[in-house]
Amino acid sequence: MTTPRRPTPPRSRAAGGPRKPTLRHERAILGSGARLVAGMDEVGRGALAGPVSVGVVVVDAATRTAPQGLADSKLLTPAARETLVPAVQRWGVAWAVGHAGPAEIDAHGIVGALRLAGRRALAQVRRVCGDVDVVLLDGSHDWLSRREVDLFEAAELDVAGAPETDPAVRTLVKADLQCSSVAAASVLAKVERDMLLTRLARQYPTYAWDQNKGYSAPAHLEALRRHGTTPQHRRSWNLKAISGGQEAAETAAPTPEGGATEAATEAATEAAAAEVVEAFEAAVAQSLVPEGPVPDEAASPQVGPDTTGAADDAAVGSGGGRMTS
């Protein structure tokens, strides 16, 4: 009697490690008639402090295979991400990172803030390559496309330079693992936001943002219990319940540097913030993009030294992105 053969189980990918992202999905979209495809990904959605940031990388039919070592930012070490940034910036047709600050998250909700940051990023790449035809979005929910809103809300969420007509959006679960353009966008957004939170940590050292990047790590929660919120916290969120304690009666103030008095520090902070806002508006008028913490400082307009941390507050509040051609 012959013993039936057992079916051969499918070969696991674990031995060879995770599948590397490719341009297969992007090229399929380009082959269907699109001229430009933008991979888009966000970082900071679940943080308690700091901006939500959206990266975008545009590819076309001539775009070659992605730089060696590219993967979803969550799978890479901080050093590996930072090393990849210059190659990723040179690789695509255009790239940008847009931000929406804590006040905007409080005003419009996290989905509205994501849309705002994404449209700011699209406005920047539009200056380099024109309107993109399709946005490839990580996940199953299209948070980029504008819904029906009343006139007042539409005016508040308007982004200068953004396309008047929304691009087509294709959602794909785990696109950051499968699609090179989305993985590249995730790396750029993660590196830029991390650098911004590291600089903000110098202004608010109690919260250890250089380590936790604004997320709910134990040191961050303990600081919230002891000192309350800062202007960089998302105050519409129930931070008291999240931290498990009573918030301080007053919000935490920036740490003075160089032994400056409280009044002098406050005056210097306000003056520096006003200076950065003016620089931001002037740069936009000249089709330049201001930025605080960026991987390539030489590529960004210089707004002068900042010793109070106000420039970082203004950078988050303005929600600017930056791009290259």
C-alpha positions, 0 to 999 in steps of 0.5 A: 500500500502506497503512503500518500505524500504530504503536500510540500509547505510553502517556503518561508521568507524568514530565511532570507529576511524581509522582502526589500521594497521595489518599484513594482507598484509604482511602475504598474501605475506609471504603465497605466498612463500616470506621468508622476507617482508620489510615494507618501508616508507619515510619522508622529501620528501617535506622539504626544508632542511635536508635529506630525510629519509627512514625507513624499518622494516622486518617481517617474518612468525613468527612475532607477532602482532605489538606493541600496539598503532602503527599507521602511524607516521602522526597520532601520537604525537611526544611523542607517536612516541618516546615512540613506538620506543623501542618496534618497534625496538624489534618487527621486524626481523630487522630494519634500517633508511637510509638517503640521504643528501641535496647535494645528493638530488641536485645531483640526484633529489628527486626520486634518493635520495629516492632510495639511502636512501632506498638502504642504509636501505636495506644494513643495514638490509641485515647484520642481516637477509640477502636479503629481498624477497619483499618490501611493499612500501607506495604509488602508485609509485615504487621509490626504483627499479633501472631503466636503467641508464648509467654507470657513474650514476650507479657508483654514486648511488651504495651502498656498501652492498646493494643487487645486485638484487633489491627485488620485490616491491609491492606498496600500497596506504595508506600502512602506514595506513593499514600495520603494517610493513610500519607504523613501518617504518614510525615511526622510520624514522620520529623520527630519522629525527626529532632528526637530524633536532633538533640537526641541529637547534642548529647549525642554530638556525635562521631557527627554524628547531627544530620546523618545521623540515626543512619544509616551515613554516613561520619562516623558510621562513622568515629566508630564505628571510633574511639570505639565504640558508645553506649547509643543504638546497636543493639548486637545489630547487627554494628556492627564489620563495618558500620564496617569497623574495630575498636570501642573497648574501652569504649562512648562516654560523653556529652559533659559540658557546662559543664566539669562533672567526669565524676563530676558529669556521671554523677550529673546524667545518672542523676538527670535520667533518673530524673526523666523516667521518673517524669514519663513514668509520671505522664503515662501515669496521667493519659492524657497522653503525654510527649515530648521533641522535638516540633513543637509543644512547647506541646502536650506535658507539660513535664518541666523543663529538661535540660542533660545529654541524659538526657531524650532517652535516657529518651524513646527508652528509654520508647518513648512517642508523642504524639497530638492530638485 
